[in-house]
Amino acid sequence: MSDTRIPLGSAEMLAEVPMSLEVEGKPYWLTKDEEGRIALLLAFCPHAGGEVLLADGEFYCPLHYWTFDGRSGACTNRDDERLMRRDVELVDGLLYASGSDY
């Protein structure tokens, strides 16, 4: 994780994942995958730029109906697309996001 950390809140937030939240003015989804890795997924479709919504455990873009895995952000329509993400670190009961998307 980069040296820049953005405080998100208490680890208790993980009981509600996936959950939407705003970080630095952008919409994200807070997620946790099967291996326990915590991440923020940018809630913008890499294809059409639409805001990504959640339904039935899967993220989707309402503009062109691309869908994304609800934990990893991988596109289920194309192998070469995914939602941008930020790593999240748990330190002393608090969640911190890395300073940039990748």
DSSP file (Angstrom, degrees, kcal/mol; ACC not computed):
  #  RESIDUE AA STRUCTURE BP1 BP2  ACC     N-H-->O    O-->H-N    N-H-->O    O-->H-N    TCO  KAPPA ALPHA  PHI   PSI    X-CA   Y-CA   Z-CA
    1    1 A M              0   0    0      0, 0.0     4,-0.1     0, 0.0    87,-0.0   0.000 360.0 360.0 360.0 146.2    0.0    0.0    0.0
    2    2 A S        -     0   0    0      2,-0.2    98,-0.0     1,-0.1     0, 0.0  -0.151 360.0-107.9 -69.3 168.7    1.2    3.5   -0.7
    3    3 A D  S    S+     0   0    0     95,-0.1     2,-0.6     2,-0.0    -1,-0.1   0.750 101.2  84.3 -69.1 -23.8    2.4    5.9    2.0
    4    4 A T        -     0   0    0      2,-0.0    95,-0.9    96,-0.0     2,-0.4  -0.715  62.6-178.7 -83.7 119.3   -0.8    7.9    1.5
    5    5 A R  E     -A   98   0A   0     -2,-0.6    93,-0.2    93,-0.2    83,-0.0  -0.962  16.7-154.4-122.2 139.3   -3.7    6.5    3.4
    6    6 A I  E     -A   97   0A   0     91,-2.6    91,-2.9    -2,-0.4     2,-0.2  -0.948  22.2-127.4-112.5 117.4   -7.2    7.7    3.5
    7    7 A P  E     +A   96   0A   0      0, 0.0    89,-0.2     0, 0.0     3,-0.1  -0.429  29.5 174.6 -66.8 134.1   -9.2    6.9    6.7
    8    8 A L  E     -     0   0A   0     87,-3.1     2,-0.3     1,-0.4    88,-0.2   0.736  44.2 -99.8-107.5 -35.3  -12.5    5.2    5.9
    9    9 A G  E     -A   95   0A   0     86,-1.1    86,-3.4     3,-0.0    -1,-0.4  -0.942  60.1 -14.9 143.0-166.4  -13.9    4.3    9.3
   10   10 A S  E >   -A   94   0A   0     -2,-0.3     3,-1.9    84,-0.2    84,-0.2  -0.305  54.3-119.3 -72.9 151.5  -14.3    1.4   11.7
   11   11 A A  G >  S+     0   0    0     82,-2.5     3,-2.0     1,-0.3     4,-0.3   0.676 106.0  82.5 -62.1 -17.5  -13.8   -2.2   10.7
   12   12 A E  G >  S+     0   0    0     81,-0.3     3,-1.4     1,-0.3    -1,-0.3   0.725  74.1  74.9 -60.4 -20.3  -17.4   -2.7   11.7
   13   13 A M  G X  S+     0   0    0     -3,-1.9     3,-2.0     1,-0.3    -1,-0.3   0.782  79.2  73.1 -60.9 -26.5  -18.2   -1.4    8.2
   14   14 A L  G X  S+     0   0    0     -3,-2.0     3,-1.1     1,-0.3    -1,-0.3   0.724  81.8  69.0 -64.9 -21.1  -17.2   -4.8    6.9
   15   15 A A  G <  S+     0   0    0     -3,-1.4    -1,-0.3    -4,-0.3    -2,-0.2   0.690 101.6  48.3 -67.8 -16.5  -20.3   -6.4    8.3
   16   16 A E  G <  S+     0   0    0     -3,-2.0    -1,-0.2    -4,-0.2    -2,-0.2   0.313  91.6 172.4-106.2   6.6  -22.2   -4.4    5.6
   17   17 A V    <   +     0   0    0     -3,-1.1    14,-0.2    -4,-0.1     2,-0.1  -0.373  57.9  46.8 -72.6 147.8  -20.2   -5.2    2.5
   18   18 A P  S    S+     0   0    0      0, 0.0     2,-0.4     0, 0.0    13,-0.2   0.501  86.1 155.0 -73.5 141.4  -20.6   -4.6   -0.3
   19   19 A M  E     -C   30   0B   0     11,-1.4    11,-3.4    -2,-0.1     2,-0.3  -0.985  39.0-123.2-134.1 145.9  -21.5   -1.1    0.7
   20   20 A S  E     +C   29   0B   0     -2,-0.4     2,-0.3     9,-0.2     9,-0.2  -0.642  37.3 158.1 -87.9 144.1  -21.3    2.2   -1.2
   21   21 A L  E     -C   28   0B   0      7,-2.1     7,-2.7    -2,-0.3     2,-0.5  -0.980  36.4-116.3-156.9 162.0  -19.3    5.1    0.1
   22   22 A E  E     -C   27   0B   0     -2,-0.3     2,-0.4     5,-0.2    -2,-0.0  -0.875  25.4-177.3-106.2 133.3  -17.7    8.2   -1.3
   23   23 A V  E >  S-C   26   0B   0      3,-2.5     3,-1.8    -2,-0.5   -15,-0.0  -0.991  74.2 -15.5-131.2 122.8  -13.9    8.8   -1.1
   24   24 A E  T 3  S-     0   0    0     -2,-0.4    -1,-0.1     1,-0.3    -2,-0.0   0.861 129.2 -52.9  51.6  40.0  -12.3   12.0   -2.4
   25   25 A G  T 3  S+     0   0    0      1,-0.2    -1,-0.3     0, 0.0    -3,-0.0   0.518 116.5 108.9  79.7   5.7  -15.6   12.9   -4.1
   26   26 A K  E <   -C   23   0B   0     -3,-1.8    -3,-2.5    16,-0.0     2,-0.3  -0.892  69.9-116.7-115.9 146.1  -15.8    9.6   -6.1
   27   27 A P  E     +C   22   0B   0      0, 0.0    16,-2.6     0, 0.0     2,-0.3  -0.639  40.1 171.6 -81.6 136.2  -18.3    6.8   -5.6
   28   28 A Y  E     -CD  21  42B   0     -7,-2.7    -7,-2.1    -2,-0.3     2,-0.5  -0.892  30.9-130.9-134.3 164.4  -16.9    3.4   -4.5
   29   29 A W  E     -CD  20  41B   0     12,-2.2    12,-2.7    -2,-0.3     2,-0.5  -0.992  20.5-140.7-114.6 125.6  -18.0    0.0   -3.4
   30   30 A L  E     +CD  19  40B   0    -11,-3.4   -11,-1.4    -2,-0.5     2,-0.3  -0.769  35.4 171.9 -83.3 125.8  -16.3   -1.4   -0.3
   31   31 A T  E     - D   0  39B   0      8,-3.1     8,-2.2    -2,-0.5     2,-0.3  -0.860  29.8-155.2-134.4 165.4  -15.8   -5.1   -0.8
   32   32 A K  E     - D   0  38B   0     -2,-0.3     6,-0.2     6,-0.2    40,-0.1  -0.970  20.6-146.1-142.1 126.2  -14.1   -8.2    0.7
   33   33 A D    >   -     0   0    0      4,-2.4     3,-2.0    -2,-0.3    39,-0.0  -0.214  35.8 -88.9 -89.1-178.6  -13.1  -11.2   -1.4
   34   34 A E  T 3  S+     0   0    0      1,-0.3    -1,-0.1     2,-0.1    38,-0.0   0.766 126.9  53.0 -61.4 -27.6  -13.1  -14.9   -0.6
   35   35 A E  T 3  S-     0   0    0      2,-0.1    -1,-0.3     1,-0.0    -2,-0.0   0.418 121.4-105.8 -88.5   1.5   -9.5  -14.6    0.6
   36   36 A G    <   +     0   0    0     -3,-2.0     2,-0.3     1,-0.3    -2,-0.1   0.514  68.4 149.9  88.6   5.2  -10.4  -11.8    3.0
   37   37 A R        -     0   0    0      1,-0.0    -4,-2.4    52,-0.0     2,-0.4  -0.567  36.1-146.0 -74.2 133.0   -8.8   -9.0    1.0
   38   38 A I  E     +D   32   0B   0     50,-0.5    50,-1.7    -2,-0.3     2,-0.3  -0.808  27.4 161.3-101.2 138.7  -10.6   -5.7    1.4
   39   39 A A  E     -DE  31  87B   0     -8,-2.2    -8,-3.1    -2,-0.4     2,-0.5  -0.983  37.8-126.5-150.8 160.7  -10.8   -3.2   -1.4
   40   40 A L  E     -DE  30  86B   0     46,-2.8    46,-2.3    -2,-0.3     2,-0.5  -0.955  24.4-156.1-104.7 131.1  -12.7   -0.3   -2.8
   41   41 A L  E     -DE  29  85B   0    -12,-2.7   -12,-2.2    -2,-0.5    44,-0.2  -0.944  22.8-119.1-108.8 124.7  -14.0   -0.7   -6.3
   42   42 A L  E     -D   28   0B   0     42,-3.0     2,-0.9    -2,-0.5   -14,-0.3  -0.424  19.9-135.9 -62.9 129.3  -14.6    2.5   -8.3
   43   43 A A  S    S+     0   0    0    -16,-2.6     9,-2.1    -2,-0.2     2,-0.4  -0.161  72.0 100.3 -87.6  43.0  -18.3    2.7   -9.1
   44   44 A F  B    S-F   51   0C   0     -2,-0.9    40,-0.4     7,-0.3     7,-0.2  -0.998  76.2-118.9-126.4 131.7  -17.8    3.7  -12.7
   45   45 A C     >  -     0   0    0      5,-2.8     4,-1.4    -2,-0.4    38,-0.1  -0.479  13.1-144.7 -66.7 130.1  -18.0    1.3  -15.7
   46   46 A P  T  4 S+     0   0    0      0, 0.0    -1,-0.1     0, 0.0    37,-0.0   0.676  97.1  44.9 -70.0 -15.0  -14.7    1.2  -17.6
   47   47 A H  T  4 S+     0   0    0      3,-0.1    -2,-0.0    34,-0.0    -3,-0.0   0.924 131.9   9.3 -91.6 -58.3  -16.7    0.8  -20.8
   48   48 A A  T  4 S-     0   0    0      2,-0.1     3,-0.1    18,-0.0    -1,-0.0   0.552  89.5-124.5-106.7 -10.3  -19.5    3.3  -20.8
   49   49 A G     <  +     0   0    0     -4,-1.4     2,-0.1     1,-0.2     3,-0.1   0.543  59.0 146.7  78.3   6.1  -18.6    5.4  -17.7
   50   50 A G        -     0   0    0     -6,-0.1    -5,-2.8     1,-0.1     2,-0.3  -0.381  60.4 -94.5 -73.2 154.4  -22.0    4.8  -16.1
   51   51 A E  B     -F   44   0C   0     -7,-0.2     2,-0.4    -3,-0.1    -7,-0.3  -0.554  43.2-124.0 -70.5 129.4  -22.3    4.6  -12.4
   52   52 A V        -     0   0    0     -9,-2.1     9,-0.2    -2,-0.3     2,-0.2  -0.601  29.8-165.9 -80.8 129.5  -22.1    1.0  -11.3
   53   53 A L  E     -G   60   0D   0      7,-2.9     7,-2.4    -2,-0.4     2,-0.4  -0.602  15.2-120.6-109.7 170.2  -25.1   -0.3   -9.3
   54   54 A L  E     +G   59   0D   0      5,-0.2     2,-0.3    -2,-0.2     5,-0.2  -0.950  33.9 157.7-118.7 133.2  -25.6   -3.4   -7.2
   55   55 A A  E >  S-G   58   0D   0      3,-2.5     3,-1.6    -2,-0.4    -2,-0.0  -0.927  70.2  -8.6-152.5 129.9  -28.3   -6.1   -7.7
   56   56 A D  T 3  S-     0   0    0     -2,-0.3    14,-0.1     1,-0.3     3,-0.1   0.850 126.8 -54.6  54.1  40.8  -28.3   -9.8   -6.5
   57   57 A G  T 3  S+     0   0    0      1,-0.2    13,-0.6    13,-0.1     2,-0.4   0.567 119.8  99.9  75.5   8.8  -24.6   -9.7   -5.4
   58   58 A E  E <   -GH  55  69D   0     -3,-1.6    -3,-2.5    11,-0.1     2,-0.3  -0.978  67.4-132.0-129.8 140.9  -23.4   -8.5   -8.8
   59   59 A F  E     -GH  54  68D   0      9,-2.3     9,-2.9    -2,-0.4     2,-0.3  -0.646  30.4-179.6 -86.0 147.6  -22.4   -5.0   -9.9
   60   60 A Y  E     -GH  53  67D   0     -7,-2.4    -7,-2.9    -2,-0.3     7,-0.2  -0.996  29.6-128.7-147.5 152.9  -23.8   -3.8  -13.2
   61   61 A C     >  -     0   0    0      5,-2.5     4,-1.9    -2,-0.3     5,-0.2  -0.900  14.6-153.9 -98.0 121.5  -23.7   -0.7  -15.5
   62   62 A P  T  4 S+     0   0    0      0, 0.0    -1,-0.1     0, 0.0   -10,-0.1   0.603  87.4  65.5 -73.0  -9.0  -27.2    0.4  -16.4
   63   63 A L  T  4 S-     0   0    0    -12,-0.1   -12,-0.0     1,-0.1    -3,-0.0   0.932 128.5  -2.1 -78.7 -46.4  -26.0    2.0  -19.7
   64   64 A H  T  4 S-     0   0    0     -3,-0.2    -1,-0.1     2,-0.1     0, 0.0   0.295  95.5-116.8-129.1   6.5  -24.9   -1.1  -21.5
   65   65 A Y     <  +     0   0    0     -4,-1.9     2,-0.2     1,-0.2     0, 0.0   0.733  51.6 162.7  64.9  26.2  -25.6   -3.8  -18.9
   66   66 A W        -     0   0    0     -5,-0.2    -5,-2.5     9,-0.0     2,-0.3  -0.532  26.3-147.3 -66.3 146.1  -22.0   -5.0  -18.4
   67   67 A T  E     -H   60   0D   0     -7,-0.2     9,-2.7    -2,-0.2    10,-0.6  -0.876  11.2-160.7-119.7 154.1  -21.8   -6.9  -15.1
   68   68 A F  E     -HI  59  75D   0     -9,-2.9    -9,-2.3    -2,-0.3     7,-0.2  -0.983  32.2 -96.5-135.6 141.6  -19.0   -7.2  -12.6
   69   69 A D  E  >  -H   58   0D   0      5,-3.1     4,-1.5    -2,-0.4   -11,-0.1  -0.321  32.0-132.1 -57.0 134.6  -18.2   -9.7   -9.9
   70   70 A G  T  4 S+     0   0    0    -13,-0.6    -1,-0.1     1,-0.2   -12,-0.1   0.542  99.8  31.9 -70.7  -8.3  -19.4   -8.4   -6.6
   71   71 A R  T  4 S+     0   0    0    -40,-0.1    -1,-0.2     3,-0.1   -38,-0.1   0.741 129.6  27.0-113.7 -43.6  -16.2   -9.2   -4.8
   72   72 A S  T  4 S-     0   0    0      2,-0.1    -2,-0.1   -40,-0.1     3,-0.1   0.721  89.3-129.2 -97.1 -22.6  -13.3   -8.8   -7.2
   73   73 A G     <  +     0   0    0     -4,-1.5    10,-2.1     1,-0.3     2,-0.1   0.489  53.5 152.3  83.5   3.0  -14.7   -6.3   -9.7
   74   74 A A  B     -J   82   0E   0      8,-0.2    -5,-3.1    -6,-0.1    -1,-0.3  -0.444  51.4-112.4 -67.9 138.8  -13.8   -8.5  -12.6
   75   75 A C  B     -I   68   0D   0      6,-2.3    -7,-0.3     3,-0.3     6,-0.2  -0.541  19.3-158.6 -71.9 132.6  -16.1   -8.0  -15.7
   76   76 A T  S    S+     0   0    0     -9,-2.7    -8,-0.1    -2,-0.3    -1,-0.1   0.502  90.5  53.1 -90.7  -4.3  -18.2  -11.0  -16.3
   77   77 A N  S    S+     0   0    0    -10,-0.6     2,-0.4     1,-0.3    -1,-0.2   0.721 118.7  24.2 -96.9 -27.8  -18.8  -10.0  -20.0
   78   78 A R    >   -     0   0    0      3,-0.2     3,-1.0     1,-0.1    -1,-0.3  -1.000  62.8-144.6-142.6 135.3  -15.1   -9.6  -21.0
   79   79 A D  T 3  S+     0   0    0     -2,-0.4    -4,-0.1     1,-0.2    -1,-0.1   0.730  98.4  56.8 -70.7 -21.9  -12.0  -11.1  -19.5
   80   80 A D  T 3  S+     0   0    0     -6,-0.1     2,-0.3     2,-0.0    -1,-0.2   0.275  95.7  74.8 -98.5  12.1   -9.9   -7.9  -20.1
   81   81 A E    <   +     0   0    0     -3,-1.0    -6,-2.3    -6,-0.2     2,-0.3  -0.925  47.7 153.1-124.8 149.3  -12.0   -5.4  -18.2
   82   82 A R  B     -J   74   0E   0     -2,-0.3    -8,-0.2    -8,-0.2     2,-0.2  -0.969  46.9 -86.7-160.3 165.5  -12.5   -4.8  -14.5
   83   83 A L        -     0   0    0    -10,-2.1   -38,-0.1    -2,-0.3   -40,-0.1  -0.560  50.0-106.1 -75.0 142.1  -13.5   -2.0  -12.1
   84   84 A M        -     0   0    0    -40,-0.4   -42,-3.0    -2,-0.2     2,-0.3  -0.349  47.3-163.0 -62.5 151.9  -10.6    0.3  -10.9
   85   85 A R  E     -E   41   0B   0    -44,-0.2    17,-2.2    -3,-0.1     2,-0.4  -0.917  24.4-151.3-139.8 162.5   -9.7   -0.5   -7.3
   86   86 A R  E     -E   40   0B   0    -46,-2.3   -46,-2.8    -2,-0.3    15,-0.1  -0.995  30.5-120.3-128.4 136.0   -8.0    0.8   -4.3
   87   87 A D  E     -E   39   0B   0     -2,-0.4    11,-2.6    13,-0.3     2,-0.4  -0.449  24.6-149.9 -70.5 150.8   -6.5   -1.5   -1.7
   88   88 A V  E     -B   97   0A   0    -50,-1.7   -50,-0.5     9,-0.2     2,-0.4  -0.988   6.6-158.4-126.0 135.8   -7.8   -1.2    1.8
   89   89 A E  E     -B   96   0A   0      7,-3.2     7,-2.5    -2,-0.4     2,-0.6  -0.903  10.4-141.6-115.8 140.9   -5.8   -1.9    4.9
   90   90 A L  E     +B   95   0A   0     -2,-0.4     2,-0.4     5,-0.2     5,-0.2  -0.914  27.0 171.7-102.7 118.2   -7.1   -2.8    8.4
   91   91 A V  E >   -B   94   0A   0      3,-2.9     3,-1.9    -2,-0.6   -80,-0.1  -0.976  66.9 -24.3-132.8 117.9   -5.0   -1.2   11.2
   92   92 A D  T 3  S-     0   0    0     -2,-0.4    -1,-0.1     1,-0.3     3,-0.1   0.865 127.0 -47.4  50.3  43.7   -6.0   -1.3   14.9
   93   93 A G  T 3  S+     0   0    0      1,-0.2   -82,-2.5   -83,-0.1     2,-0.3   0.511 118.7 106.5  81.0   4.8   -9.7   -1.7   14.0
   94   94 A L  E <   -AB  10  91A   0     -3,-1.9    -3,-2.9   -84,-0.2     2,-0.4  -0.905  63.2-132.2-119.3 147.9   -9.8    1.1   11.4
   95   95 A L  E     -AB   9  90A   0    -86,-3.4   -87,-3.1    -2,-0.3   -86,-1.1  -0.815  21.7-174.9 -99.5 135.3  -10.0    0.9    7.6
   96   96 A Y  E     -AB   7  89A   0     -7,-2.5    -7,-3.2    -2,-0.4     2,-0.3  -0.996  12.8-145.7-130.1 134.2   -7.6    2.9    5.4
   97   97 A A  E     -AB   6  88A   0    -91,-2.9   -91,-2.6    -2,-0.4    -9,-0.2  -0.710  25.7-109.0 -94.8 149.0   -7.7    3.2    1.6
   98   98 A S  E     -A    5   0A   0    -11,-2.6   -93,-0.2    -2,-0.3    -1,-0.1  -0.304  33.9-110.7 -67.1 162.7   -4.6    3.5   -0.5
   99   99 A G  S    S+     0   0    0    -95,-0.9     2,-0.3   -94,-0.0    -1,-0.1   0.531  89.2  36.7 -79.1  -6.8   -4.1    6.9   -2.1
  100  100 A S  S    S-     0   0    0    -96,-0.2   -13,-0.3   -13,-0.1     2,-0.2  -0.990  73.2-116.1-148.4 155.6   -4.7    6.0   -5.8
  101  101 A D              0   0    0     -2,-0.3   -15,-0.2   -15,-0.1   -17,-0.1  -0.514 360.0 360.0 -81.2 152.8   -6.8    3.7   -8.0
  102  102 A Y              0   0    0    -17,-2.2   -16,-0.1    -2,-0.2    -1,-0.1   0.275 360.0 360.0-146.3 360.0   -5.2    1.0  -10.2
